[in-house]
Amino acid sequence: MIGLLLVITGLIAPVAEEIPYEITAHGQTRIDNYYWLNDIENPQVIEYLEAENLYADSIMANSDQLIETIVMEMLGRMPEDEASVPYYRNGYWYWYQYRPDEDYSVNMRRRHPDGEAEVLLDENTYAVDHEYFSVELLSISPDNRTMAWAYDTTGGHWNTLIFTDINSGDTLDIVSNASGDLAWAADSKMVFFGLNDATGRTDRIMRKTISCDDMVCVYTEQDLTFWPWVSNSSDKQWILIGAASSDESEYRVLSADNPTDSLTLVHPRTAGLEYYIYAADSVFFIETNLNGENFSVMRVDAENPSMENWETVIAHDPEILIEDVDIFENLLAVTMRSEGLKKLFLADKITGEGYFADLGEEAATFYTSANYSPEADSIRLIYTSLTTPWSTISYNISDETINILKTQFAGENFDKNLYESERVMATASDGTLVPIGIVYRKDLFVPGENPLLLYGYGAYGMSLDPMFSSSHLSLLDRGFVYADAHVRGGSEMGRHWYNQGKMMAKMNTFTDFITCGEYLIENDYCNSDLLFAMGESAGGLLMGAVTNMRPDLWKGIVAGVPFVDALTTMLDPSIPLTTGEYGEWGNPTESAEAYEYIQSYSPVDNVTEMDFPAMYVFSGINDSQVGYWEPAKWVAAIRQANTGDADVIFRIEMGSGHGGASGRYGWLGDTASKYAFLLNQAGITE
């Protein structure tokens, strides 16, 4: 089934046998020559994937020294031991720390800021026997005596949920196939959590008493396009069971004091209506698109939460997108986005009147974090920009000052002043202005001469915000320019930005990215022959589409866990997550229009004979979000159609999933290999 050609100088590219497989829909039959790669139980599939890794090794062999150098550089930007800034919750201070040479964190707490530390969970103890290990949940009971934690050993989010007595260390209960969502009843004995179906989709919310055989299902999601979850309100007074599709949501609520009571439906799911509940004491604050696509904030009495009682606190603004809400004793801290930039608005809880906090740089990113004490006089945030390392900061509400609690270590010799960041606008073919964030090292920048890496995503309404990356310094310090393309499909410019890059408008995402690449060349941010592109997951779909559409524009493409077999995947509801994606891409099973539109851009379906740019594609065999076979089939098709001689590399991790290798250091080798590939293609060898 597999043609592997060996020559004296080493391996040449594996060739997958073409075995025609017919897929018929809407009266059209497509031939998938590589469908057999879907069968992981077939030993020849494993053989083929291993052959791809051997080939990748052979191509990258001359870069071993460069890869090692980059790994050492990145290690030099990581302190040997590191600890997070402690946060306060329910009588304890919590934090995690990394010890020298250990891959996983130690989760800790103490009663007082200078009290004795108590180890809650040393992840290293459990990770030692696993190639992949990730803790996806850690939650402490209201009485502070029991720890719930969930771990995955596949990379596919197949969690084992464990309940541990903190004082004795005894295991009290174990639940398999858990989702990673959990809520506590006030008695600290009864818990709510999600379970997954055979495809990996959460479809049930369960209730049980720890150490008792009384598990019951309290909610089942029948609609395959919806995904349910369960959580506590930040004060643990409420249990919230939500369910959402791409553009609808609904909530059921329950007092944590009365966990066996019936659930109260706040408002039934309604076409196009989204609402998200932030509960505090006797009031629900509701972020909703009821009054406009950019959302407003409303409030309602928790005892009578039906929609007719909702009152507007912060009105909808067509120019400002509301993204998140944190509740404090006397105000709401509302994360907003205006003209593509994040802002923190501090609002009166009744009138909605307030002001924007001054957090420093305009083109920056922040996330509110660990604000569990409503009475606090400060707001905890994580803050960064393209040139500012990740920082934990505290914004003092009374005097509007900032206290920097911790700044990420970026190396002994890191000097922020060596780097320049810019924000520019490229004009798309329909006249839309598309933002681009750019960063480079000032003393190495020569207009029109530098290599440039353009990164993109553009899906699910997820914004690609300006963020510092210490690993990027290994590119910037060798003369690369780095740029983020804020293409439609994200929410950078408001909710309309998302709507204009999904479903039957998805092509805007791809043409926006091409526009950004052309702009960067035309305005001398890079050498026209040294423009590279990179994207992962849905951003990998972007890479596949722009490669097919404009292969001449790119010197090289890096595509990670790429969603490139879009049409075949969306026709198969047995594949994890497919049904929940209909609102993003369309349902090609039911709609001929959606079928034809997805087919028009699906990368695997649009590979034709041409000179492909250099390609570095990577995936994980346990990926539950994008099957490994998608990039495998894509690369096989490219190899068959490629009329050029640029390297096409496919590397697959044989023990991980969508997020790649686990652990603090697990990502270093993979990242260094990608960077070495880019540098080699740019003619930079050391």
C-alpha positions as CSV (number, residue, x, y, z in Angstrom):
1,M,0.0,0.0,0.0
2,I,2.9,2.3,0.6
3,G,5.7,3.1,-1.8
4,L,8.9,3.9,0.1
5,L,11.9,4.6,-2.1
6,L,15.3,4.3,-0.5
7,V,18.4,5.8,-2.1
8,I,22.0,5.9,-1.1
9,T,21.8,9.6,0.0
10,G,18.8,8.9,2.3
11,L,15.0,8.8,2.2
12,I,12.9,10.5,-0.4
13,A,9.3,11.4,0.2
14,P,6.9,8.6,1.0
15,V,4.2,8.0,-1.6
16,A,0.8,6.9,-0.4
17,E,-1.0,4.5,-2.7
18,E,-4.1,5.9,-4.3
19,I,-7.2,3.8,-3.5
20,P,-10.3,5.4,-4.9
21,Y,-13.2,5.8,-2.4
22,E,-16.5,7.3,-3.5
23,I,-18.3,10.0,-1.5
24,T,-21.7,10.9,-2.9
25,A,-23.8,13.9,-1.8
26,H,-26.3,16.1,-3.6
27,G,-26.0,14.0,-6.8
28,Q,-22.3,14.5,-7.0
29,T,-19.7,11.8,-6.5
30,R,-16.2,12.8,-5.4
31,I,-13.2,10.4,-5.4
32,D,-11.0,10.4,-2.3
33,N,-7.8,8.5,-3.1
34,Y,-6.5,8.7,0.4
35,Y,-9.5,7.9,2.5
36,W,-7.8,4.7,3.7
37,L,-5.6,6.9,5.9
38,N,-8.6,7.4,8.2
39,D,-8.2,3.9,9.6
40,I,-5.8,4.1,12.5
41,E,-6.2,0.3,13.2
42,N,-4.6,-0.4,9.8
43,P,-0.9,-1.2,10.5
44,Q,0.0,0.2,7.1
45,V,-1.4,3.6,8.2
46,I,1.0,3.6,11.1
47,E,3.8,2.5,8.8
48,Y,3.0,5.4,6.5
49,L,3.0,8.0,9.3
50,E,6.2,6.7,10.7
51,A,7.7,6.9,7.2
52,E,6.7,10.6,7.1
53,N,8.5,11.2,10.3
54,L,11.6,9.5,9.0
55,Y,11.5,11.6,5.9
56,A,11.0,14.8,8.0
57,D,14.0,13.8,10.1
58,S,16.1,13.3,6.9
59,I,15.2,16.7,5.5
60,M,15.8,18.4,8.8
61,A,19.0,16.5,9.6
62,N,21.2,19.3,8.3
63,S,19.5,21.7,10.8
64,D,20.3,19.7,13.9
65,Q,22.8,22.2,15.2
66,L,20.5,25.1,14.5
67,I,17.6,23.4,16.2
68,E,19.7,22.7,19.3
69,T,20.9,26.3,19.3
70,I,17.3,27.6,19.2
71,V,16.2,25.2,21.9
72,M,19.0,26.5,24.1
73,E,17.9,30.1,23.3
74,M,14.4,29.4,24.3
75,L,15.5,27.6,27.5
76,G,17.5,30.7,28.3
77,R,14.4,32.7,28.3
78,M,12.7,30.4,30.9
79,P,13.7,30.6,34.6
80,E,14.8,27.3,36.1
81,D,12.1,27.6,38.7
82,E,9.0,29.8,38.4
83,A,5.9,30.5,40.3
84,S,2.7,32.2,39.5
85,V,1.4,35.2,41.5
86,P,-0.8,33.8,44.3
87,Y,-4.5,34.7,44.3
88,Y,-7.0,34.7,47.2
89,R,-10.1,32.6,47.2
90,N,-12.3,31.4,50.1
91,G,-9.8,31.7,52.8
92,Y,-6.6,30.5,51.0
93,W,-3.9,31.8,48.7
94,Y,-3.4,29.6,45.6
95,W,-0.5,29.4,43.2
96,Y,1.6,27.0,41.2
97,Q,5.3,26.6,40.7
98,Y,7.8,24.8,38.5
99,R,10.8,23.3,40.1
100,P,14.2,23.1,38.2
101,D,14.2,20.5,35.4
102,E,10.6,19.4,36.0
103,D,8.1,19.4,33.2
104,Y,5.0,19.9,35.2
105,S,3.7,22.2,37.8
106,V,3.2,21.8,41.6
107,N,-0.1,23.3,42.7
108,M,-0.1,24.8,46.1
109,R,-2.0,26.9,48.7
110,R,-1.5,28.5,52.1
111,R,-3.7,30.1,54.7
112,H,-1.8,33.3,55.0
113,P,0.5,35.1,52.5
114,D,3.6,34.1,54.6
115,G,2.1,30.9,56.0
116,E,3.3,27.3,55.4
117,A,2.8,26.0,51.9
118,E,0.5,23.0,51.3
119,V,1.0,20.9,48.2
120,L,-2.4,20.1,46.6
121,L,-1.2,18.4,43.4
122,D,2.3,17.6,42.2
123,E,1.6,16.9,38.5
124,N,5.1,15.4,38.0
125,T,4.2,12.4,40.2
126,Y,1.4,11.4,37.9
127,A,3.0,12.4,34.6
128,V,6.0,10.2,34.9
129,D,4.4,7.1,33.3
130,H,2.8,8.9,30.4
131,E,4.1,10.2,27.1
132,Y,1.4,12.9,27.3
133,F,-0.2,14.3,30.4
134,S,-2.4,17.3,31.0
135,V,-4.4,18.4,34.0
136,E,-7.5,20.0,32.5
137,L,-9.4,20.8,35.8
138,L,-8.5,21.6,39.3
139,S,-11.2,22.8,41.7
140,I,-11.5,23.0,45.5
141,S,-14.7,22.3,47.4
142,P,-16.5,25.2,49.3
143,D,-15.4,23.7,52.6
144,N,-11.7,23.6,51.3
145,R,-11.4,19.9,52.2
146,T,-11.8,18.1,48.8
147,M,-10.0,18.6,45.5
148,A,-11.5,17.7,42.2
149,W,-9.0,17.3,39.3
150,A,-9.2,15.8,35.9
151,Y,-6.3,14.6,33.6
152,D,-5.9,13.5,30.1
153,T,-3.2,11.2,28.8
154,T,-4.0,11.2,25.1
155,G,-4.2,14.8,23.9
156,G,-7.8,14.1,22.9
157,H,-9.5,15.5,26.1
158,W,-10.6,12.1,27.3
159,N,-10.5,13.0,31.0
160,T,-10.4,11.0,34.2
161,L,-12.0,12.9,37.0
162,I,-10.6,12.3,40.5
163,F,-11.8,13.5,43.9
164,T,-9.1,13.6,46.6
165,D,-9.3,14.2,50.4
166,I,-6.8,17.1,50.7
167,N,-5.8,16.3,54.3
168,S,-5.3,12.5,53.9
169,G,-4.5,12.4,50.2
170,D,-7.0,9.5,49.9
171,T,-8.8,9.1,46.6
172,L,-12.6,9.4,47.3
173,D,-14.0,8.8,43.9
174,I,-13.1,8.4,40.2
175,V,-15.2,9.1,37.1
176,S,-14.1,8.1,33.6
177,N,-14.9,9.9,30.3
178,A,-15.5,13.2,32.0
179,S,-15.6,16.5,30.1
180,G,-13.5,18.7,32.4
181,D,-16.5,20.8,33.6
182,L,-17.5,20.7,37.3
183,A,-19.7,22.6,39.8
184,W,-20.0,22.1,43.6
185,A,-23.1,22.0,45.7
186,A,-22.8,24.1,48.9
187,D,-22.5,21.0,51.0
188,S,-19.1,20.1,49.3
189,K,-20.4,16.6,48.9
190,M,-22.6,16.7,45.8
191,V,-21.1,17.6,42.5
192,F,-22.2,18.2,38.9
193,F,-20.0,17.4,35.9
194,G,-20.2,16.6,32.2
195,L,-19.7,13.3,30.4
196,N,-18.8,12.8,26.8
197,D,-20.3,10.6,24.1
198,A,-18.4,8.3,21.7
199,T,-17.4,11.2,19.5
200,G,-15.9,13.2,22.3
201,R,-18.8,15.7,22.5
202,T,-20.2,16.5,25.9
203,D,-23.8,15.4,25.8
204,R,-24.8,14.9,29.5
205,I,-24.5,16.8,32.8
206,M,-24.5,14.4,35.8
207,R,-25.0,14.8,39.5
208,K,-23.5,12.6,42.2
209,T,-22.5,12.5,45.8
210,I,-18.8,11.9,46.2
211,S,-18.0,8.3,47.3
212,C,-21.7,7.3,46.7
213,D,-23.2,5.2,44.0
214,D,-26.0,7.7,43.2
215,M,-25.0,9.2,39.9
216,V,-28.0,10.6,37.9
217,C,-28.3,12.6,34.7
218,V,-29.8,16.0,35.3
219,Y,-29.5,17.3,31.7
220,T,-29.1,15.6,28.3
221,E,-28.4,17.7,25.2
222,Q,-30.4,16.1,22.3
223,D,-29.4,18.7,19.7
224,L,-26.1,17.6,18.1
225,T,-25.2,21.2,17.2
226,F,-25.2,22.2,20.9
227,W,-22.5,21.7,23.5
228,P,-23.5,21.8,27.2
229,W,-21.3,22.7,30.2
230,V,-21.7,23.2,33.9
231,S,-20.0,25.7,36.2
232,N,-20.3,27.5,39.5
233,S,-20.8,31.2,39.7
234,S,-17.6,32.9,41.0
235,D,-19.0,33.0,44.5
236,K,-20.1,29.3,44.3
237,Q,-23.7,30.2,45.2
238,W,-25.1,29.1,41.9
239,I,-24.8,26.1,39.6
240,L,-25.1,27.2,36.0
241,I,-25.8,24.7,33.2
242,G,-25.3,26.2,29.8
243,A,-25.6,24.9,26.3
244,A,-24.6,26.7,23.1
245,S,-24.2,26.3,19.4
246,S,-22.4,28.8,17.1
247,D,-25.1,31.5,17.5
248,E,-27.5,30.4,20.2
249,S,-27.3,29.7,23.9
250,E,-29.5,29.0,26.9
251,Y,-29.1,28.5,30.6
252,R,-30.6,26.5,33.4
253,V,-29.7,27.5,37.0
254,L,-29.9,26.0,40.4
255,S,-29.0,27.3,43.9
256,A,-26.0,25.5,45.2
257,D,-27.8,25.3,48.6
258,N,-30.5,23.1,47.1
259,P,-28.7,20.9,44.5
260,T,-31.6,18.4,44.1
261,D,-34.2,21.0,43.2
262,S,-35.4,21.3,39.7
263,L,-33.4,23.4,37.2
264,T,-34.8,26.8,36.3
265,L,-34.7,27.6,32.6
266,V,-33.8,31.3,32.3
267,H,-34.9,31.6,28.6
268,P,-35.4,28.9,26.0
269,R,-33.0,28.8,23.1
270,T,-34.1,31.1,20.3
271,A,-32.7,31.4,16.8
272,G,-29.8,33.9,16.8
273,L,-30.1,34.7,20.5
274,E,-27.0,34.4,22.7
275,Y,-26.9,35.2,26.4
276,Y,-24.3,34.4,29.1
277,I,-24.9,34.6,32.8
278,Y,-22.6,36.1,35.4
279,A,-24.2,35.4,38.8
280,A,-23.5,37.1,42.1
281,D,-25.7,36.8,45.2
282,S,-29.3,37.6,44.2
283,V,-28.5,39.2,40.8
284,F,-27.7,37.8,37.4
285,F,-25.8,40.0,35.0
286,I,-26.4,38.9,31.5
287,E,-24.2,39.5,28.5
288,T,-26.5,39.2,25.4
289,N,-27.0,40.1,21.8
290,L,-30.7,40.6,22.4
291,N,-30.4,44.3,21.5
292,G,-27.6,44.1,18.9
293,E,-24.8,42.0,17.6
294,N,-22.1,43.6,19.7
295,F,-23.9,42.6,23.0
296,S,-25.2,44.6,25.9
297,V,-25.2,43.9,29.7
298,M,-28.5,43.4,31.4
299,R,-29.5,42.5,35.0
300,V,-32.3,40.5,36.6
301,D,-33.3,39.3,40.0
302,A,-32.0,35.7,40.3
303,E,-35.3,34.5,41.8
304,N,-37.3,35.6,38.7
305,P,-34.9,35.6,35.8
306,S,-37.2,35.4,32.8
307,M,-36.4,37.7,29.9
308,E,-39.4,40.1,30.5
309,N,-37.6,41.2,33.7
310,W,-34.2,41.9,32.1
311,E,-33.1,45.5,32.6
312,T,-30.3,47.2,30.5
313,V,-27.2,48.2,32.4
314,I,-24.8,48.8,29.5
315,A,-26.6,49.5,26.2
316,H,-25.6,48.0,22.9
317,D,-23.1,50.1,20.9
318,P,-22.5,49.3,17.3
319,E,-18.9,50.5,17.6
320,I,-18.0,48.5,20.8
321,L,-18.0,44.8,21.3
322,I,-18.6,43.5,24.9
323,E,-16.6,40.4,25.6
324,D,-16.5,39.6,29.3
325,V,-17.9,40.7,32.7
326,D,-16.3,40.6,36.2
327,I,-18.5,41.5,39.2
328,F,-17.2,43.5,42.1
329,E,-19.0,44.9,45.1
330,N,-19.6,48.3,43.7
331,L,-18.9,48.0,40.0
332,L,-18.7,45.8,36.9
333,A,-15.3,45.4,35.2
334,V,-16.3,44.9,31.5
335,T,-13.9,43.8,28.9
336,M,-14.7,45.6,25.6
337,R,-13.2,45.9,22.2
338,S,-13.2,49.1,20.1
339,E,-11.6,49.6,16.7
340,G,-9.8,46.2,17.2
341,L,-8.3,47.2,20.6
342,K,-9.2,45.8,24.0
343,K,-10.3,48.1,26.7
344,L,-11.5,47.7,30.4
345,F,-14.6,49.6,31.2
346,L,-15.5,50.1,34.9
347,A,-19.3,50.6,35.2
348,D,-21.8,51.3,37.9
349,K,-23.8,48.1,38.5
350,I,-27.2,50.0,38.3
351,T,-26.7,52.8,35.8
352,G,-23.9,51.4,33.7
353,E,-22.1,54.7,33.7
354,G,-18.4,54.6,34.1
355,Y,-15.0,55.1,32.5
356,F,-12.2,53.3,30.7
357,A,-9.2,52.3,32.8
358,D,-5.8,53.4,31.5
359,L,-3.7,50.3,31.3
360,G,-0.8,51.7,29.4
361,E,-0.1,50.8,25.8
362,E,-3.0,51.2,23.4
363,A,-2.2,48.1,21.2
364,A,-2.1,45.6,24.0
365,T,-3.9,42.6,25.3
366,F,-5.3,41.9,28.7
367,Y,-7.4,39.3,30.5
368,T,-9.0,39.7,33.8
369,S,-7.9,36.8,36.0
370,A,-8.7,35.2,39.4
371,N,-11.0,38.0,40.7
372,Y,-12.8,35.9,43.3
373,S,-13.2,38.6,46.0
374,P,-16.0,41.1,45.1
375,E,-15.0,43.3,48.0
376,A,-11.4,43.7,46.6
377,D,-10.3,47.3,45.8
378,S,-8.2,46.1,42.9
379,I,-8.6,44.2,39.7
380,R,-6.2,41.4,38.7
381,L,-5.2,41.2,35.0
382,I,-2.8,39.5,32.8
383,Y,-1.3,42.0,30.4
384,T,0.9,41.8,27.3
385,S,1.7,43.4,23.9
386,L,3.9,42.5,21.0
387,T,6.9,44.0,22.8
388,T,5.8,43.7,26.5
389,P,6.3,40.3,28.2
390,W,3.3,38.8,29.9
391,S,2.7,40.5,33.1
392,T,0.4,40.0,36.1
393,I,-0.8,43.4,37.1
394,S,-3.2,44.9,39.7
395,Y,-5.4,47.9,38.8
396,N,-6.3,49.9,41.9
397,I,-9.9,51.1,41.6
398,S,-9.7,54.0,44.0
399,D,-6.7,55.8,42.7
400,E,-6.6,54.3,39.2
401,T,-2.9,53.2,39.5
402,I,-1.2,50.0,38.3
403,N,0.9,47.7,40.3
404,I,3.0,45.2,38.4
405,L,3.1,42.0,40.4
406,K,5.2,39.9,38.0
407,T,6.7,40.2,34.6
408,Q,7.6,37.1,32.5
409,F,11.3,36.5,32.3
410,A,12.4,36.8,28.7
411,G,16.1,36.3,29.1
412,E,19.0,38.0,30.9
413,N,19.7,40.2,27.9
414,F,16.2,41.0,26.8
415,D,15.8,44.7,26.1
416,K,12.3,45.8,25.1
417,N,13.7,49.0,23.5
418,L,15.4,46.9,20.8
419,Y,12.0,46.1,19.2
420,E,9.4,48.1,17.4
421,S,5.7,47.3,17.0
422,E,3.3,48.9,14.5
423,R,-0.3,48.6,13.7
424,V,-1.3,49.2,10.0
425,M,-4.4,48.7,7.8
426,A,-4.5,46.8,4.5
427,T,-7.4,47.5,2.1
428,A,-9.2,44.4,1.0
429,S,-10.8,44.1,-2.5
430,D,-14.2,45.2,-1.1
431,G,-12.7,48.2,0.5
432,T,-12.6,46.8,4.1
433,L,-9.7,47.8,6.2
434,V,-7.9,44.8,7.7
435,P,-5.6,45.4,10.7
436,I,-2.1,44.0,10.8
437,G,0.1,43.9,13.9
438,I,3.8,44.0,13.2
439,V,6.9,43.6,15.3
440,Y,10.6,43.6,14.4
441,R,14.0,44.3,15.8
442,K,14.9,47.9,14.9
443,D,18.6,47.5,14.3
444,L,18.0,44.6,11.9
445,F,15.2,46.0,9.9
446,V,16.0,47.1,6.3
447,P,13.0,48.1,4.3
448,G,12.3,45.6,1.5
449,E,14.9,43.1,2.5
450,N,13.8,41.2,5.6
451,P,12.1,37.8,5.7
452,L,8.6,38.0,7.3
453,L,6.3,35.5,9.0
454,L,2.6,36.3,8.7
455,Y,0.3,34.5,11.1
456,G,-3.4,34.1,10.8
457,Y,-6.4,32.4,12.3
458,G,-9.8,34.0,11.5
459,A,-12.5,31.6,12.8
460,Y,-15.1,31.1,15.6
461,G,-15.0,34.8,16.4
462,M,-11.7,34.3,18.2
463,S,-9.6,37.5,18.0
464,L,-5.8,37.3,17.3
465,D,-4.6,39.8,19.9
466,P,-1.1,41.3,20.1
467,M,0.8,39.1,22.5
468,F,4.5,38.8,23.4
469,S,6.2,35.5,22.6
470,S,9.7,35.0,23.9
471,S,10.2,32.2,21.4
472,H,9.6,34.6,18.5
473,L,12.8,36.4,19.6
474,S,14.8,33.6,18.0
475,L,13.3,34.8,14.7
476,L,13.3,38.5,15.4
477,D,16.9,38.4,16.5
478,R,17.9,36.8,13.2
479,G,16.2,39.5,11.2
480,F,12.7,38.2,10.7
481,V,9.7,40.5,10.9
482,Y,6.6,38.9,12.5
483,A,3.1,40.0,11.7
484,D,-0.5,39.1,12.8
485,A,-3.2,39.4,10.2
486,H,-6.5,40.3,11.9
487,V,-8.6,38.8,9.2
488,R,-12.4,38.5,9.1
489,G,-13.7,35.4,11.0
490,G,-12.3,36.7,14.3
491,S,-14.0,39.5,16.3
492,E,-11.2,42.0,16.3
493,M,-13.4,44.8,14.8
494,G,-16.7,43.7,16.4
495,R,-19.2,40.9,16.0
496,H,-19.8,41.8,12.3
497,W,-16.1,40.9,11.7
498,Y,-16.9,37.4,12.7
499,N,-20.1,37.2,10.7
500,Q,-18.3,38.4,7.6
501,G,-15.8,35.5,7.8
502,K,-18.0,32.5,8.5
503,M,-20.5,30.2,6.6
504,M,-21.2,31.6,3.2
505,A,-18.8,34.5,3.7
506,K,-15.8,32.4,4.6
507,M,-13.9,33.3,1.5
508,N,-13.3,36.8,3.1
509,T,-10.9,35.2,5.6
510,F,-8.7,33.9,2.8
511,T,-8.7,37.0,0.6
512,D,-8.1,39.2,3.6
513,F,-5.0,37.2,4.5
514,I,-3.7,37.4,0.9
515,T,-4.4,41.2,1.0
516,C,-2.3,41.5,4.1
517,G,0.6,39.6,2.5
518,E,0.5,41.8,-0.6
519,Y,0.4,44.9,1.6
520,L,3.4,43.9,3.6
521,I,5.4,43.4,0.4
522,E,4.2,46.6,-1.3
523,N,5.0,48.7,1.8
524,D,8.6,47.2,2.1
525,Y,8.1,45.3,5.4
526,C,9.7,42.3,3.7
527,N,11.5,41.0,0.7
528,S,8.9,39.9,-1.8
529,D,10.7,36.6,-2.2
530,L,10.8,35.9,1.6
531,L,7.2,36.1,2.7
532,F,6.2,33.1,4.9
533,A,2.8,32.2,6.3
534,M,1.7,30.2,9.4
535,G,-1.6,29.1,10.9
536,E,-2.9,26.3,13.1
537,S,-6.2,24.4,13.4
538,A,-8.8,26.6,11.6
539,G,-5.7,28.7,10.8
540,G,-4.4,25.6,9.1
541,L,-7.5,25.7,6.8
542,L,-6.5,29.3,6.1
543,M,-3.0,28.1,5.1
544,G,-4.4,25.4,2.8
545,A,-6.7,27.9,1.1
546,V,-4.2,30.6,0.5
547,T,-1.6,28.1,-0.7
548,N,-4.0,26.9,-3.3
549,M,-5.1,30.4,-4.2
550,R,-1.7,32.2,-4.3
551,P,1.1,29.7,-4.3
552,D,3.4,32.3,-5.8
553,L,3.0,34.7,-2.9
554,W,4.6,32.5,-0.3
555,K,8.2,31.3,0.1
556,G,7.1,28.8,2.7
557,I,4.0,27.7,4.7
558,V,3.8,26.3,8.2
559,A,0.5,24.6,8.9
560,G,-0.3,23.1,12.3
561,V,-3.0,20.5,13.0
562,P,-4.7,21.9,9.9
563,F,-8.4,21.5,9.2
564,V,-7.8,20.9,5.5
565,D,-10.2,18.1,4.5
566,A,-13.2,20.4,5.4
567,L,-15.8,19.0,3.1
568,T,-15.3,15.3,3.8
569,T,-15.2,16.0,7.6
570,M,-18.3,18.1,7.6
571,L,-20.2,15.3,5.8
572,D,-19.3,12.8,8.5
573,P,-21.3,13.4,11.8
574,S,-19.4,10.5,13.5
575,I,-16.2,12.5,13.6
576,P,-15.8,14.4,16.9
577,L,-17.1,17.9,16.8
578,T,-18.5,17.8,13.3
579,T,-22.1,18.5,14.3
580,G,-21.1,21.4,16.5
581,E,-19.4,23.0,13.6
582,Y,-22.4,23.4,11.3
583,G,-23.0,27.0,12.5
584,E,-19.4,27.9,11.6
585,W,-19.0,26.3,8.2
586,G,-22.5,25.2,7.2
587,N,-24.1,21.7,7.0
588,P,-23.1,20.2,3.6
589,T,-25.2,17.1,4.3
590,E,-28.5,19.0,4.3
591,S,-27.6,22.0,2.1
592,A,-26.4,21.8,-1.5
593,E,-25.4,25.4,-1.3
594,A,-23.2,24.8,1.8
595,Y,-21.8,21.7,0.1
596,E,-20.7,23.6,-3.0
597,Y,-19.3,26.6,-1.0
598,I,-17.2,24.4,1.3
599,Q,-16.0,22.5,-1.8
600,S,-14.9,25.7,-3.4
601,Y,-12.2,26.3,-0.7
602,S,-11.6,23.0,1.1
603,P,-7.8,22.6,0.6
604,V,-7.7,18.9,-0.1
605,D,-10.4,19.3,-2.8
606,N,-8.6,22.1,-4.5
607,V,-5.1,20.8,-4.8
608,T,-4.0,21.1,-8.5
609,E,-0.8,20.7,-10.4
610,M,1.4,23.7,-9.6
611,D,4.7,24.7,-7.9
612,F,4.0,24.5,-4.2
613,P,6.0,26.7,-1.8
614,A,8.0,24.9,0.8
615,M,5.7,23.3,3.3
616,Y,6.1,22.3,7.0
617,V,2.9,20.5,8.2
618,F,2.5,19.0,11.7
619,S,-0.2,17.1,13.6
620,G,-0.9,14.8,16.5
621,I,-2.2,11.2,16.1
622,N,-4.7,11.6,19.0
623,D,-6.1,14.9,17.8
624,S,-9.9,14.8,18.5
625,Q,-10.4,18.3,17.0
626,V,-8.7,17.8,13.6
627,G,-8.1,14.2,12.6
628,Y,-4.5,13.3,11.8
629,W,-5.7,12.0,8.4
630,E,-6.6,15.5,7.2
631,P,-3.0,16.8,6.9
632,A,-1.8,13.3,5.9
633,K,-4.2,13.3,3.0
634,W,-3.4,16.9,2.1
635,V,0.3,16.3,2.0
636,A,-0.2,13.1,0.0
637,A,-2.2,15.1,-2.6
638,I,0.4,17.9,-2.7
639,R,3.2,15.4,-3.3
640,Q,1.2,13.9,-6.2
641,A,0.4,17.3,-7.8
642,N,3.6,19.3,-7.0
643,T,5.5,20.4,-10.1
644,G,8.1,22.2,-8.0
645,D,11.0,21.0,-6.0
646,A,10.5,22.8,-2.6
647,D,10.5,20.6,0.5
648,V,7.2,19.3,1.7
649,I,7.5,18.0,5.2
650,F,4.9,16.3,7.4
651,R,5.7,15.5,11.0
652,I,3.2,13.8,13.2
653,E,3.5,13.4,17.0
654,M,2.6,9.8,17.8
655,G,1.5,10.4,21.4
656,S,-0.2,13.7,21.5
657,G,-3.3,15.6,20.2
658,H,-4.4,19.0,19.0
659,G,-2.3,21.0,21.5
660,G,1.0,19.1,20.7
661,A,3.4,17.7,23.3
662,S,2.6,18.3,27.0
663,G,4.8,19.7,29.7
664,R,6.8,22.8,30.3
665,Y,9.5,21.7,27.9
666,G,7.7,19.4,25.6
667,W,7.1,22.1,23.0
668,L,10.6,23.3,22.6
669,G,11.9,20.8,20.1
670,D,8.9,21.1,17.9
671,T,9.0,24.9,17.9
672,A,12.7,24.9,17.2
673,S,12.2,22.6,14.2
674,K,9.5,24.9,12.7
675,Y,11.8,27.9,13.2
676,A,14.8,26.1,11.7
677,F,12.6,25.3,8.7
678,L,11.7,28.9,8.2
679,L,15.3,30.1,8.7
680,N,16.7,27.6,6.3
681,Q,14.2,28.6,3.6
682,A,15.2,32.2,4.2
683,G,18.9,31.3,3.8
684,I,19.7,31.8,7.5
685,T,21.6,28.8,8.7
686,E,22.8,29.8,12.2
